[in-house]
Each structure stands twice: as C-alpha cells, then as structure tokens.
Amino acid sequence: MRAFLIFLLLLISAEASFASQELKIRVLLLDSNEPPPSGPLNYIGRLEGSMLINGSSYSGSVEVWEGGNRLYLINEIPLEEYVMGVVSAESGKNWPLEAYKVQAVIARTYALYFMKKREGAPFHLTSTVFHQVFHNGPYSEEIIRAVKETEGEVLLFNGEPIEALYHSTSSDYTEDPKEVFGRSLPYIKPVKVTSRLSPYSAWQRSFSLQELEALTGIHGIKEMVILSRTSTGRVREIGIKTYRGVQRIKATELRRILGWQRLPSTGFSIRRDGNYIIFEGSGYGHGVGLSQWSSLDMVLEGKDYREILYYFYPGTEIKRL
C-alpha cells in the first residue's frame, strides 16, 4: 500500500464494539503480494473509529507507522473479530458450518502463536498470505455462528498454542514441514488427503524460456529437469540446464520467484514444448498442515471439526482459553 494510494475516511462514533479488556491483535494491512517491512518502523499517530482504507472498511484502532520512506497501517482489533475476517477471506463461499469451525480454530490458534512470538513488536502478523489473509466484514451468518460457537478454542501442544500451518490443496499426502520450512514440528506429519473438490486438483502452467530467464536471472536456459522429490512425491530440487552447465534450485524457491499463484505447488512434472517449459501438477500452497479443501471433503463425509483438527494436528488438544 503506497502512501499516495491510501485514503482514510474517519467516522468517529460511539459504537466501540468490544470491551477494552478483550484480547486484541495487531495486523499490518498490506496489499495482496506486498512483502512485510524489513527495517524498523517509527510511530506517527493513531486513528479511532470506522475507516475506509483502499476501498475496504476497518474498525477499531488504526495506527500509522513510517519506515523505508513509506507509510504502514496497523489495525488493532479484538481477536474474535479478526478471526471472523480470516475465516471469511480464507474459506470458500457457502461452505458448511463445520468447515467454518475448522477454519476458525486454526485461524485463532495461528494468531495466538504469533501474538506470543512477536510480543512487543509493532505488529503481530500481516493481512496477506505471508501469514493468513484478513478482510474486514461483512460476514455471513454461518461464519459469525462458527466463530461464536468456537469462541476462545485453540489447539495446544504441551500447553502452548501450535503453529497451525495450513494451505489450500494437497493431493494424496500433505507435506513434511522440514521439506518446506527446514524444521520439524511434532504435531504436523504427512497425512492422507483428497483434492477432488478443489479447483487445483489438476493444473497446467506455461512459461516461455525468455520469461524464465527474466524471472530467474539465469541466461541461456535450455531445459529444466527434476533432480529429487520429497517423501510425499513433491519436487525438492530442480536442475536448470544452460549452455554453461546445470544450476540447481529448490522447488520452493522457484515457486517464490515465479509467483505463488503462477506455480501453485511443488507437486508437478516438467516438460519442454518448443520455446516453452510446461509445468503440470496438482495442489495449491506449501502443502504443510491442514488442507482446506480436504477438510471440506471430510465435513461432507460427516466428520465434525474436532475430528478433522485432531487428524491434521495429531497429539494436540482443543482447549477454550
């Protein structure tokens, strides 16, 4: 969000929504693909009430911070209100109540994990896929009901909120977190899943050689080959053949370079067709933790939200804080 694109409409009102003692979270409002700031931030001021920011309305308190010659906005809101915004942004439309309950518990758990991890920092997490997507209302009756009926419920491991990682779609198995994030988590292991309901159950992406060279900074690309796969069948490492030899690159890094949406997952095959490299695959996201479309499938099979959460996060317990 560039400073000159920010438009704030302050509607001061006596309608403060929640009691002051309620737990609040601090969310850095960013555009969809904008990275978080890498340097320090300096506090400028605070706005209270209802605000219109880049066409979206926000309530509560919005602080203005400066860093790197631009402005950042941090929305401080009650945790349960934030959870509604995440469930609305991260879930599909018209999903069953039980599927919204699944999302509510993991969104709340994920938020609490970062509130503890980043205690004292200007913000706890961002409003984008760098953490979990957050959009302020309006919310459907089913989403409101799901959040209220699970109010305060979080997933704990050894008495602490877990890093409740989740993603859109996996095919066959979810991924080992060590393959993506370089570390193991005792409560997240690869589990069997389905992708039949997901729009990402199968996909194809094409990149011209010239486009790949521009994006990767590697010149003279002749071919791309898969060098290794993870235990769940996803691509771990790719070899980029050039006239000078072969350059190795991790598949997770290639996704970042080419774009998360343009290369939806690391579950793919590669072939060259003329001047193009063709990726054919399935899945969307890093593949770690709960698969949202598979959890929907499990709901439609009759499982409740607790069964689903315990399946994806074994060894945890659901507690109401």
C-alpha positions in Angstrom: 0.0 0.0 0.0 1.9 3.1 -1.2 1.3 6.2 0.9 -0.2 8.2 -2.0 -2.8 5.4 -2.6 -4.0 5.4 1.0 -7.3 7.1 1.5 -8.6 7.3 5.0 -12.2 8.2 5.9 -12.5 8.6 9.7 -16.0 8.2 11.0 -15.7 8.8 14.7 -18.5 7.1 16.5 -19.6 6.0 20.0 -20.0 2.5 18.7 -16.9 0.9 20.1 -17.5 -2.7 19.5 -15.9 -4.7 22.3 -14.9 -4.4 25.9 -11.4 -2.8 26.4 -10.1 -5.8 28.3 -10.7 -8.2 25.4 -7.6 -9.7 23.8 -6.6 -7.7 20.8 -4.3 -8.4 17.8 -2.2 -6.0 15.7 -2.5 -6.7 12.0 -0.3 -4.9 9.4 -2.5 -4.1 6.4 -0.7 -4.8 3.2 -1.7 -5.3 -0.5 -2.0 -8.9 -1.6 1.6 -9.6 -2.7 3.4 -6.9 -0.8 6.2 -8.1 1.5 6.4 -7.0 5.2 8.8 -4.2 6.0 12.4 -5.4 6.6 13.6 -2.4 8.7 12.5 -0.6 11.8 9.2 1.3 11.9 8.5 4.7 13.5 5.2 5.5 15.1 3.3 8.6 13.7 -0.2 8.5 15.1 -3.5 6.7 15.7 -7.0 6.9 14.2 -10.0 5.6 16.1 -13.5 4.6 14.8 -14.5 3.2 11.4 -12.2 3.8 8.4 -12.2 3.3 4.7 -8.7 2.2 3.5 -8.1 1.5 -0.2 -11.8 0.7 -0.7 -12.1 -1.7 2.4 -13.7 -0.7 5.7 -11.9 -1.3 9.0 -12.9 -0.7 12.6 -11.2 -0.4 15.9 -7.9 1.4 16.1 -5.6 2.0 13.1 -2.0 3.2 13.7 0.1 5.0 11.2 3.8 4.0 11.1 6.7 5.1 8.8 9.5 3.0 7.5 11.7 2.9 4.4 10.2 6.2 3.1 6.6 5.0 3.1 3.7 4.6 5.4 2.3 1.5 7.0 -1.1 1.0 8.7 -1.6 -1.4 11.6 -5.1 -2.3 12.6 -5.6 -3.2 16.3 -8.8 -5.2 16.7 -10.4 -7.8 19.1 -9.1 -11.3 18.4 -12.6 -12.8 17.7 -13.4 -10.1 15.2 -10.1 -10.8 13.5 -10.9 -14.5 13.3 -14.2 -13.7 11.5 -12.2 -11.7 9.0 -9.8 -14.6 8.4 -12.5 -17.2 8.1 -14.3 -15.1 5.6 -11.1 -14.5 3.5 -9.6 -18.0 3.7 -12.7 -20.2 3.3 -14.9 -20.8 0.3 -18.3 -19.2 -0.1 -21.3 -21.1 1.2 -19.2 -23.8 3.0 -20.9 -25.8 5.7 -20.8 -24.6 9.3 -18.5 -27.3 10.4 -15.9 -26.3 7.8 -16.0 -22.7 9.0 -15.5 -24.0 12.6 -12.3 -25.8 11.4 -11.0 -22.6 9.9 -12.0 -20.5 13.0 -10.0 -22.7 15.4 -6.8 -22.8 13.3 -7.0 -19.1 12.4 -7.3 -18.3 16.2 -4.5 -20.7 17.1 -2.2 -19.3 14.4 -2.9 -15.8 15.6 -2.2 -16.5 19.2 1.0 -18.3 18.2 2.3 -15.1 16.5 0.9 -12.8 19.3 3.2 -14.6 21.7 6.1 -14.9 19.3 6.1 -11.2 18.3 5.1 -9.8 21.7 6.2 -6.2 21.9 6.7 -5.8 18.1 4.8 -3.1 16.2 2.6 -5.8 14.6 1.9 -9.5 15.2 1.2 -10.6 11.6 0.2 -9.3 8.2 -3.2 -9.3 6.4 -1.8 -11.4 3.5 -0.6 -14.8 2.5 2.7 -14.1 4.3 0.7 -15.1 7.4 -3.1 -15.6 6.8 -5.4 -13.4 4.7 -7.6 -11.0 6.6 -10.5 -8.9 5.2 -12.9 -6.9 7.3 -16.7 -7.8 7.0 -19.5 -8.1 6.2 -19.7 -11.7 7.3 -22.3 -14.4 6.6 -24.5 -15.7 9.4 -22.7 -19.1 9.2 -19.3 -17.5 9.6 -20.5 -15.5 12.6 -22.1 -18.6 14.1 -18.9 -20.7 13.6 -16.7 -18.1 15.3 -19.1 -17.7 18.2 -19.6 -21.4 18.8 -15.9 -22.0 18.9 -15.1 -18.8 20.8 -11.7 -19.0 22.5 -11.0 -22.5 21.3 -7.4 -23.2 20.2 -5.1 -26.1 19.5 -2.5 -26.7 22.2 0.6 -28.9 22.3 2.3 -29.3 25.7 0.0 -26.4 26.9 1.1 -23.9 24.2 -0.7 -22.7 21.0 0.7 -24.5 18.0 1.9 -23.0 14.7 -1.2 -24.1 13.0 0.1 -24.1 9.4 -2.5 -24.8 6.7 -2.9 -24.5 2.9 -5.5 -24.7 0.2 -4.9 -28.1 -1.5 -2.8 -31.2 -1.4 -3.1 -34.3 -3.5 -2.5 -37.8 -1.9 -0.5 -36.6 1.1 0.3 -33.4 2.9 4.0 -32.4 3.2 6.6 -32.7 5.9 7.3 -29.2 7.4 11.0 -29.9 7.3 10.9 -30.0 3.5 9.4 -26.6 3.2 10.5 -24.7 6.4 13.6 -26.6 7.3 12.3 -27.7 10.7 10.2 -30.5 12.0 7.0 -29.9 14.1 5.9 -32.8 16.4 2.2 -32.1 15.8 2.4 -31.9 11.9 3.1 -35.0 9.9 2.2 -36.0 6.3 -1.3 -37.5 6.3 -3.5 -38.9 3.5 -5.9 -36.3 1.9 -8.2 -35.8 -1.1 -8.3 -32.9 -3.6 -11.3 -33.9 -5.7 -13.3 -30.8 -4.6 -10.6 -28.3 -5.2 -10.2 -26.2 -8.4 -6.5 -27.0 -8.0 -6.9 -30.8 -8.2 -5.1 -30.5 -11.6 -3.4 -27.6 -13.3 -1.0 -26.6 -16.1 1.3 -23.6 -16.3 3.4 -22.5 -19.3 6.5 -20.2 -19.2 8.5 -19.1 -22.2 12.3 -19.6 -22.0 12.7 -15.8 -22.2 10.3 -15.2 -19.3 12.0 -17.8 -17.2 15.4 -16.2 -17.9 14.0 -12.8 -16.9 12.4 -14.1 -13.7 15.3 -16.2 -12.5 18.2 -14.1 -13.8 19.7 -17.3 -15.4 20.6 -16.8 -19.0 20.7 -19.4 -21.8 18.1 -21.8 -20.3 17.7 -24.9 -22.5 15.8 -27.2 -20.2 14.5 -27.8 -16.7 14.7 -31.3 -15.0 13.6 -32.7 -11.7 16.6 -33.7 -9.6 14.9 -35.0 -6.5 11.5 -35.4 -4.8 10.3 -35.4 -1.2 8.9 -38.5 0.6 5.4 -37.3 -0.4 6.2 -37.0 -4.1 6.6 -33.3 -4.4 9.6 -31.8 -6.2 12.5 -30.9 -3.9 15.2 -29.7 -6.3 15.3 -28.7 -9.9 18.2 -28.5 -12.4 18.2 -25.6 -14.8 20.3 -26.6 -17.8 22.1 -23.8 -19.7 24.9 -23.7 -22.2 27.3 -23.3 -19.2 26.1 -26.3 -17.3 23.4 -27.0 -14.7 22.2 -24.7 -11.9 20.4 -26.3 -9.0 17.4 -24.6 -7.3 15.0 -25.7 -4.7 11.4 -26.1 -5.9 10.1 -23.9 -3.0 12.4 -21.1 -4.1 11.3 -21.5 -7.7 7.7 -21.0 -6.6 8.6 -17.8 -4.8 10.5 -16.5 -7.9 7.8 -17.4 -10.4 4.9 -16.4 -8.2 2.8 -18.4 -5.7 -0.3 -18.4 -8.0 1.6 -18.9 -11.2 3.2 -22.1 -9.9 0.6 -23.2 -7.4 2.5 -26.0 -5.7 5.7 -28.1 -5.9 3.7 -31.2 -6.9 4.4 -31.2 -10.6 6.1 -32.7 -13.6 8.1 -30.7 -16.2 8.5 -30.9 -20.0 9.7 -28.6 -22.8 7.4 -27.8 -25.7 9.2 -25.7 -28.3 10.0 -22.4 -26.7 8.1 -23.2 -23.5 8.6 -25.0 -20.3 5.3 -26.7 -19.2 4.5 -27.5 -15.6 1.7 -30.0 -15.0 0.7 -30.6 -11.4 -1.9 -30.6 -8.6 -2.3 -28.8 -5.3 -2.0 -25.2 -4.1 0.1 -23.9 -1.3 3.1 -25.1 0.7 1.3 -28.4 1.5 2.1 -28.3 5.2 -0.6 -28.9 7.9 -4.3 -28.8 7.2 -5.5 -29.0 3.6 -8.6 -26.8 3.4 -10.3 -28.5 0.5 -9.7 -31.9 2.0 -11.2 -30.7 5.3 -14.3 -29.7 3.4 -14.5 -33.2 1.9 -14.2 -34.6 5.4 -17.1 -32.4 6.6 -19.3 -33.6 3.7 -18.5 -37.1 4.8 -19.9 -36.4 8.2 -16.9 -35.7 10.3 -17.0 -32.8 12.9 -14.5 -30.1 13.2 -12.8 -31.6 16.2 -12.2 -34.9 14.4 -10.7 -33.1 11.5 -8.4 -30.9 13.6 -7.1 -33.9 15.5 -6.5 -35.7 12.2 -4.3 -33.0 10.8 -2.6 -32.0 14.0 -2.0 -35.3 15.9 -1.1 -35.0 19.6 -2.8 -31.7 20.1 -5.8 -30.9 22.3 -8.5 -28.3 21.8 -8.9 -26.0 24.8 -11.1 -22.9 25.3 -9.0 -20.1 26.7 
